[in-house]
Amino acid sequence: MTEFAVVLPILCVLLFGIIQFGILYNNYVTVTDAARAGARKAAVSRHTDPNDGCDTARTSAATLDPAQLGCAVSVSGPLDRPGADVTVTVTYPYSIDLMGIALQSGTLEAKTTERME
């Protein structure tokens, strides 16, 4: 019983660390996919508003808090010119908490560049 009482807090911290890392990795994959989907939408719809890429990125990242999700679109040339580069940058804040103690916080960022079709 004494050994269990000594080992239990260590196992709990390890378990909660694994869970927090899993949540962080899931958010990273979601942000990366949102940037890719937004860049693809902006690249194929060159005669419309390039900010449609941000709308698509927000739709693609439905599991994240939309109020905290940042998105920016930049185009390297005229919108009606094929071959111009469109870049979509998606950001999302993160925080790693173990048992109520914030260990690390920052911003996840994914940037995708595609050529307009």
Rosetta silent file (secondary structure, phi, psi, omega in degrees, C-alpha in Angstrom):
SEQUENCE: MTEFAVVLPILCVLLFGIIQFGILYNNYVTVTDAARAGARKAAVSRHTDPNDGCDTARTSAATLDPAQLGCAVSVSGPLDRPGADVTVTVTYPYSIDLMGIALQSGTLEAKTTERME
SCORE:     score description
SCORE:     0.000 S_00000001
   1 L     0.000  -38.659  179.190    0.000    0.000    0.000 S_00000001
   2 H   -66.574  -41.826  178.472    2.863    2.404    0.768 S_00000001
   3 H   -63.434  -39.019  178.450    4.567    1.705   -2.553 S_00000001
   4 H   -64.586  -40.857  178.981    1.311    2.347   -4.357 S_00000001
   5 H   -65.328  -29.371  178.644    0.882    5.678   -2.557 S_00000001
   6 H   -79.185  -38.084 -174.493    4.401    6.688   -3.631 S_00000001
   7 H   -83.896  -28.220 -175.712    4.031    5.595   -7.266 S_00000001
   8 H   -57.526  -47.099  178.656    0.450    6.822   -7.878 S_00000001
   9 H   -61.238  -36.648  178.498    1.263   10.566   -8.176 S_00000001
  10 H   -65.058  -43.357  179.099    4.066    9.813  -10.635 S_00000001
  11 H   -66.426  -37.725  178.377    1.761    7.676  -12.756 S_00000001
  12 H   -64.869  -44.296  178.498   -0.979   10.337  -12.667 S_00000001
  13 H   -63.228  -41.276  178.138    1.408   13.077  -13.818 S_00000001
  14 H   -63.274  -43.976  179.548    2.685   10.798  -16.591 S_00000001
  15 H   -63.878  -46.314  179.623   -0.860    9.932  -17.684 S_00000001
  16 H   -66.504  -32.559  175.088   -2.006   13.570  -17.711 S_00000001
  17 H   -63.982  -41.873  178.359    1.156   14.530  -19.632 S_00000001
  18 H   -65.123  -40.435  178.969    0.368   11.970  -22.308 S_00000001
  19 H   -64.777  -45.177  179.131   -3.209   13.254  -22.548 S_00000001
  20 H   -62.524  -41.360  177.399   -2.054   16.882  -22.849 S_00000001
  21 H   -63.550  -38.876  177.910    0.473   15.949  -25.544 S_00000001
  22 H   -63.461  -41.458  177.901   -2.262   14.104  -27.445 S_00000001
  23 H   -64.905  -44.023  179.454   -4.557   17.147  -27.328 S_00000001
  24 H   -62.427  -43.523 -179.928   -1.711   19.417  -28.470 S_00000001
  25 H   -65.711  -38.788  177.590   -0.795   17.088  -31.349 S_00000001
  26 H   -62.661  -42.813  177.457   -4.449   16.864  -32.421 S_00000001
  27 H   -63.699  -39.408  178.541   -4.667   20.675  -32.472 S_00000001
  28 H   -62.499  -45.554  179.556   -1.420   20.857  -34.503 S_00000001
  29 H   -64.553  -38.842  179.155   -2.720   18.409  -37.098 S_00000001
  30 H   -66.117  -42.545  178.566   -6.031   20.301  -37.291 S_00000001
  31 H   -64.467  -42.201  178.721   -4.280   23.676  -37.767 S_00000001
  32 H   -63.248  -42.765  178.673   -2.028   22.210  -40.474 S_00000001
  33 H   -67.575  -36.752  178.692   -4.990   20.694  -42.321 S_00000001
  34 H   -64.421  -40.042  178.054   -6.946   23.951  -42.038 S_00000001
  35 H   -65.243  -40.775  179.144   -4.068   25.883  -43.639 S_00000001
  36 H   -65.279  -44.347 -179.335   -3.835   23.338  -46.455 S_00000001
  37 H   -66.664  -39.893  178.706   -7.586   23.389  -47.111 S_00000001
  38 H   -65.716  -40.634  178.936   -7.699   27.187  -47.022 S_00000001
  39 H   -66.739  -38.472  178.891   -4.770   27.522  -49.432 S_00000001
  40 H   -64.735  -43.796  179.799   -6.341   25.036  -51.807 S_00000001
  41 H   -63.803  -43.160  179.924   -9.662   26.901  -51.791 S_00000001
  42 H   -67.146  -31.979 -177.946   -7.935   30.256  -52.366 S_00000001
  43 H   -74.019  -33.114 -177.369   -5.813   28.793  -55.187 S_00000001
  44 H   -91.961  -10.750 -179.629   -8.705   27.369  -57.188 S_00000001
  45 L  -116.329   64.691 -172.941  -11.071   30.318  -56.758 S_00000001
  46 L   -75.852  -17.390 -179.718   -8.948   33.126  -58.177 S_00000001
  47 L   -92.525    0.844  178.125  -11.837   35.195  -59.520 S_00000001
  48 L  -114.325 -173.369 -178.806  -13.500   35.454  -56.121 S_00000001
  49 L   -67.724  126.248  179.622  -12.425   36.866  -52.778 S_00000001
  50 L   -67.608  -16.011  177.034   -9.199   35.165  -51.581 S_00000001
  51 L   -71.381   -5.035  170.232  -10.507   35.415  -48.020 S_00000001
  52 H   -60.503  -26.861  175.939  -12.744   32.488  -48.924 S_00000001
  53 H   -61.719  -36.926  177.065   -9.627   30.515  -48.009 S_00000001
  54 H   -69.218  -38.111  177.366  -10.022   31.697  -44.398 S_00000001
  55 H   -62.351  -42.153  178.654  -13.673   30.677  -44.395 S_00000001
  56 H   -67.204  -38.570  178.160  -12.677   27.224  -45.607 S_00000001
  57 H   -63.237  -41.646  179.159   -9.877   27.033  -43.012 S_00000001
  58 H   -66.404  -38.267  177.437  -12.333   27.884  -40.230 S_00000001
  59 H   -66.058  -38.951 -179.301  -14.768   25.267  -41.518 S_00000001
  60 H   -68.618  -29.023 -179.365  -11.984   22.695  -41.706 S_00000001
  61 L   -99.933   49.073 -175.113  -10.941   23.423  -38.098 S_00000001
  62 L   -65.986  -23.195 -178.294  -14.426   22.866  -36.670 S_00000001
  63 L   -80.896  -11.640  179.535  -13.076   21.124  -33.541 S_00000001
  64 L   -95.537  161.388  178.587  -11.099   24.229  -32.502 S_00000001
  65 L   -71.769  114.855 -176.374  -12.484   27.386  -30.891 S_00000001
  66 L   -65.895  -22.687  179.089  -13.286   29.713  -33.819 S_00000001
  67 L   -70.711  -25.884 -178.514  -12.842   32.817  -31.651 S_00000001
  68 L   -99.379   -9.243 -178.157   -9.170   31.935  -31.063 S_00000001
  69 L   -80.613  121.145  177.896   -8.378   30.701  -34.574 S_00000001
  70 E  -102.336  144.840 -179.047   -6.426   33.280  -36.575 S_00000001
  71 E  -145.632  139.345  177.182   -6.211   33.254  -40.351 S_00000001
  72 E  -141.146  140.956  178.619   -4.482   35.450  -42.924 S_00000001
  73 E  -120.366  132.436  174.207   -4.337   35.243  -46.725 S_00000001
  74 E  -131.811  140.974 -178.615   -1.676   36.888  -48.870 S_00000001
  75 E  -121.071  134.506 -177.372   -1.397   36.852  -52.657 S_00000001
  76 L   -96.884   55.985  178.756    1.837   37.595  -54.530 S_00000001
  77 L   149.528 -173.087  178.999    0.340   39.318  -57.533 S_00000001
  78 L   -65.370  146.916 -177.481   -2.949   40.080  -59.249 S_00000001
  79 L   -68.652  -27.613 -175.968   -5.828   37.790  -58.369 S_00000001
  80 L   -90.752    7.297 -178.357   -6.744   37.066  -61.986 S_00000001
  81 L  -100.022  118.070  175.287   -3.249   35.921  -62.970 S_00000001
  82 L   -64.876  144.884  178.832   -2.614   32.161  -62.985 S_00000001
  83 L    96.734   -9.722  176.020    0.644   31.187  -61.355 S_00000001
  84 L   -70.404  147.424  179.060    0.546   33.760  -58.555 S_00000001
  85 E   -88.108  134.388  173.450    1.325   32.355  -55.131 S_00000001
  86 E  -117.161  131.531 -177.973   -1.339   32.426  -52.448 S_00000001
  87 E  -120.394  128.433  176.550   -0.286   31.855  -48.844 S_00000001
  88 E  -114.488  126.657  178.805   -2.663   31.000  -46.008 S_00000001
  89 E  -116.113  124.954  179.837   -1.391   31.262  -42.437 S_00000001
  90 E  -117.539  132.633  178.591   -3.436   29.746  -39.605 S_00000001
  91 E  -126.383  151.283  178.910   -2.612   30.316  -35.924 S_00000001
  92 E  -154.738  130.450 -178.544   -4.070   28.867  -32.728 S_00000001
  93 E   -75.791  151.840  176.226   -2.934   29.333  -29.121 S_00000001
  94 E  -136.759  160.320  176.129   -2.007   26.365  -26.928 S_00000001
  95 E  -150.811  129.874  177.491   -1.237   25.759  -23.277 S_00000001
  96 E  -100.228  113.287 -179.348    0.153   22.626  -21.631 S_00000001
  97 E  -116.876  131.223  173.680   -1.290   22.279  -18.120 S_00000001
  98 E  -121.425  114.200  177.434   -0.486   19.484  -15.696 S_00000001
  99 L    56.757   38.384  177.337   -2.634   19.335  -12.571 S_00000001
 100 L    86.063    1.114 -179.963   -3.472   23.049  -12.860 S_00000001
 101 E  -106.830  121.212  179.643    0.123   24.181  -13.418 S_00000001
 102 E   -77.612  114.789 -179.940    0.859   25.822  -16.783 S_00000001
 103 E   -90.120  -38.387 -175.343    4.128   24.354  -18.059 S_00000001
 104 E  -153.276  143.802  173.198    4.237   25.817  -21.558 S_00000001
 105 E  -146.851  158.503 -177.941    2.109   28.066  -23.710 S_00000001
 106 E   175.813 -155.483 -177.987    2.473   29.554  -27.142 S_00000001
 107 E  -131.146  128.635  171.489    0.955   29.634  -30.595 S_00000001
 108 E   -82.256  136.263 -179.563    0.653   26.873  -33.151 S_00000001
 109 E  -137.265  133.299  175.341    1.213   28.208  -36.666 S_00000001
 110 E  -130.105  134.773 -178.177    0.830   26.552  -40.039 S_00000001
 111 E  -129.481  128.020  178.843    1.576   28.241  -43.352 S_00000001
 112 E  -128.165  133.964  178.802    0.756   26.774  -46.757 S_00000001
 113 E  -118.291  130.258  176.061    1.609   28.275  -50.156 S_00000001
 114 E  -134.581  157.419  176.495    0.002   27.154  -53.413 S_00000001
 115 E   -87.847  139.788  177.923   -0.023   28.488  -56.952 S_00000001
 116 L   -70.322  142.310 -179.759   -3.239   29.881  -58.346 S_00000001
 117 L   -94.181    0.000    0.000   -4.779   27.855  -61.103 S_00000001
